[in-house]
Amino acid sequence: MCRWTACESRRSLFLNTAVAPARPGLGRSFVARSLGAALFILLTMTPVLAQAQNEWAPLVRRLETDGFDRSRMEALFARPEVRFDPQVMARKMNALLDVKLSQEQPKAEAPEIYLSYLNPLLLMQAKSFLEDQQSALREARSRYDVPEEILVALLLVETKLGRTIGTKGALTTLASMALAGDFALVAPLIERRDIAPQLALWLRWRTAQKSSWAYKELKALLVYAKAAGFDPASIPGSVYGAIGICQFMPTNAVRYGADLDGDGRVDLFSVADALLSTARYLKANGWKADLPRERQMAVLYRYNHSHTYTRTIMAVADRLRGSDSGY
């Protein structure tokens, strides 16, 4: 497939040559040969250009069926930065396959906590963040009962307080997964080759399942971007499409996003909105005032299904309070 930048440069070359006036001293045959060569380039590139333009067509039709404006979707998915990347789905399938094949193997014991987050420099930054964001943190606690230290610890673990929000385009990531429901698009990128037929069927099923999940998240991303006034193609995300300082999947951004700074929109890349949205999510998933420690960890586990993750958040929060849980 021709990259859009290369295709556009070739088309520009043809257009410039076609309209350029003959210079004095150049014969008509030279001009004719130049025009003919440029026309040949354009004609040979046309099928590739059409392929690039139509690559997203099935997804655009599906979005139109679900109520999105077709012309807007066509314009969005025709942009050069929005390119189908089957590696996104392949990466997920390779990871799931590794987990499935390792289930019968002895597992390495998970660490108690991620010690890197207890680094003195990171803790100093978290304490500074805690002081700088006192107003937003107090408001989040007053509305949803989540302690300031828990919110800061969670954002530290998620994105180092907004410094690592992801470098992938969330739109391209989710759209690529949504379009890759056909396992044939992913199969050449599967790293293992000794796959039994039954496992191959499982891979097909999981690919279709993840494609459906990604399509739902893609629709939510488009809804969120429109409500927040964002260009959906410009929203950065994680390798699987989580967005913002709090790393919400788009469905959670739509469901739990909250506006704290009063600008009339939910901006998860704004510290204030991210803090309030995170507190709202935790409250909706069971957080209460004076919740026992075990129950706090159970709620945090819903944010990320990892016991090491939850224990790390609790350990960081303890340090911010000036206490030590023993971790």
N, C-alpha and C positions, 0 to 999 in steps of 0.2 A: 504494500500500500504506500502510495506516495505521501510524504509529509506535506501538510498544507503549505508550509512556508516555501518548500521547494516548488510545489505546483503553482503557487501564486507568482513566484519569481519567473517561472517559465511563461506563464500567461502574460505577465507584464512585458517580458521580452518580446513576445509576439505582437502585442498591441503597439508597443513603441516602434517596432520595426515596420509594422503595417502602415502606420500613419506618417512615418517620417518622409519628408519630401526628398526627392532625388537631389543629390548634391551635384554641383557643376563638375563635369569631367567623368561622372560615373555613367556608364552605358545603361540602356534600358534592360539589357539581358542580365546584368549584375543585380539590378533591383528586383527583377522578376525571380531570379534564382534565390535571392534573400527572402522574398515573400514566400516563395514555395517552400523553402526550408523551414521557415517559421510556422507556416501552416501545417507542415508535416508534424512538427513537434507538438502543436496544439492538438491535432487530430489523434496522435498516438497517446497523448496524455489524457484525453477526454474520458476514456473508460475508467482510468484511475481516479480522476476527479469525481466522476459520478459515484464510484465506490465509496470514496470518503464522505460524500454528501449523503449517501443513502445508508451508511453503516448503522446509524441510529434510527432509521425509519421505523422498524418494528416497535421500538420503545416509544417513539413519538406518537405512533398510532395508539398505543396502549394508554399513554397519558391523555391523549385527546378523548378517548372513550371514558376516562375517569374524570373528565370535566376541565382539563387544562387547555388553554388556548393553543390551537395547533400552530398558528403562525409564530407565536412567541416561543414555543418549544422548538420549532424548526430553526429559528434564528439562534436560540441558545445552543443547540447541539451542533450547529454549523460552525461555531467558533473554534479557532485553531487550538486553543488550550484544552478543549473538551474532546479528548481522544479515547476511544475504546481501548482498554488495557486488560486483556485476559489474564495477565499475571496477578491481578488483584484477587480474582477467584481462585486461581491456581495456588497462590500463597496460602489461602485459607484451607483449601482442600488438602494440600500437602501437610499442613499443621494438624488437621483433624485425622488424617491418615496415620501420621506418626503416633498420635495419642492412642488411636484404636489398636495399632499393631504393638504398642508397648504395654497394653493392659495386662498381658500375661507375663510380662517381664518384671523383675524386681525393680521397684521404683526408688529413686533417690529420695531421701527424706526432705521435705520442704523446710526451708529455714524458718526459725521461729518468727523472726521479723527481718525486714530489709534494713540492715545496719547502716547502709549508705545514707538513709534519711535522718539518722541521728548524728550525722556529721556536724561538728560545731559551727561551721560556716553556714550550712543550711538552717540550722536551728536559730542562729543569729538573725538570718534573713526572715525567718518565720516570726520571730519575736518583734522585729521591726515592722513587719506587715501587720501584726496584731495591734500594734500601737497606732500605726498610720490609718488603719481602717476601723477604728473604734466605733465611729458613728454607725457605719453600715452593719457592723457585727452586732452591735447592741439592738439595732432595729430588727435584724434577722432573728435574734434570740427572743425578742419581745413578741414577735408574731408566731414563731414556730418552735420555741423552747429548745433550740439546738445551741449548746454552749459555743462561745467564740472559739475556744481552743480546738474543738472538734472540727469546725468549719475550716480553720486555717490549716490544721493538720491534713485534712482531706485534700484541699487544693494544693498543698505542698507535694503530696504523694502523686496526685493526678498530673499536674503540669508544672511543678516547681513554682507555684504561685503565678502562673501565666507565662512563664518563660519558654515552655515547651508545649505549644498548643498543636503541633503537627505541621508537617510541610506538604502534605498531599492536598489536592483539591477534593473536598468532600463530595462535590457533585460528580466528578469523574470517577471517583472511587465507588460510590454507590450505584451510579448508572452502569458502570462496567460490570459490577456484580449482578445487577438486575438483568442485563442483556445476556449474561453468560449462563443462563439456565440450561442451555444445551451443552451437555458434557463434552460433545465433540469439539467445542471451542477450547476446552480446558485440557483435554486428554494429552495433547503433545507436551504439555508443561508439567505433567505429573512426574515427580522425580523417581518414584519406584516403578520398576518394570515387571517385577515378579508378583503380579496381582492376580489372585484367584478370581474366577468368574463371579462368585457370590460377593466378593469384596468390590468388584467392579460395579455390580448392581447397586451396592450400598453407596458408592461414590456418586453414581448418577442421581440417586435419590437425595443425597445430601447437597449436591450441587443445585438441584432444582429447589430444594428447601431454602437454601441460603439465597438463591436468586429471588424467591418470593419475599423473603425477609428484607433484602436490600431494596426491592421495589417499593415496599411499604415505607422504608426509611427515606428513600428518594422523594416520594410524594410529600412526606413530612418536611423534608429539607426545603422543597420548593414553597410550601405553605409558610414555613418559618421565615424564609428569606423575604418573601413578599410582605409579610406583616412587619418585619423589622426594617424594611427598606434596603436590604442588602442585594447586591448582585450575586446570585447563587453560584456563579462560576468562580467567584473570588473568595469564597469562604474556605479557609484552611481546615484540615481535619486530620485525624489519626489514620493509620493504615486501613481501618475499617469504617471510617466515616464519622467518628465522634467529634464533636465540635465544642469550642469555647474553653474558657479557663476551667470550667467544671467538667469538661469532656462528656457532655450529654449526647446520646444518640438523638437524631432529629425528632423522633416521636416523643421522647421525653422533653425535648426543648419546647415542643408545642404544648405538651400536657402540663409541665411543671414550671415553665419559664415565667419569671416574675420581674416586673419593672420596679426597681428601687430608686433610681435616680430621677424619676419623674419626667423623663423625656418622651413618654408615650409609646415606647417600644421596648421589647425585650432584647437586650444586647448581651449575649453570653460572653462576649469578649470585653465587657465592662466589668470591673471588679465588683461594684455594688450589685449589679443585676445577677452576676454569677453567684455571689454569696447568698442572696435572698432565694434564688432559684434552687440552690443546693439544699438550703434549709427546708424549703417547701417540699422538695423531693423526700428528704429524710422523714419529715413529719407525716407525709402521706404514706410512707412505708413503715410506720409504727413508732416513730420517735415520740417520746413524751417527757415531760418534766420529771426529774428524779428517777429516771429509768435505771434499773440496776445495770451494772457493767456488762454482764453477760447478754442482756437484752440490747444494750447499745451496740455491742459487737454483732449481734444478729441482724440489726437494722443496717449497719455498715456493710455487712456481707451481701446485702441485696444490691448495693452499688457496684460491687465487683466480687464475684464469687471466688474469693480467695481468703483463707484464714490468715495467711501470712500478711496479706494486705490489711485486713481489719486490725490485726494485732499491731501492725506498724503505725496505723493512724492513732490507735490508743496510746502507744508509746510516745509518739511525737506530742500528742495532746498533754500527756503527763509532764513531759519536759517543759512545755509552755506554761503549765500551771506551777512549775517549780517542784513537782512531786516526782516520785519514781515508783512505777508499778512493780518493778522487779524484772522487767524485760531487759 
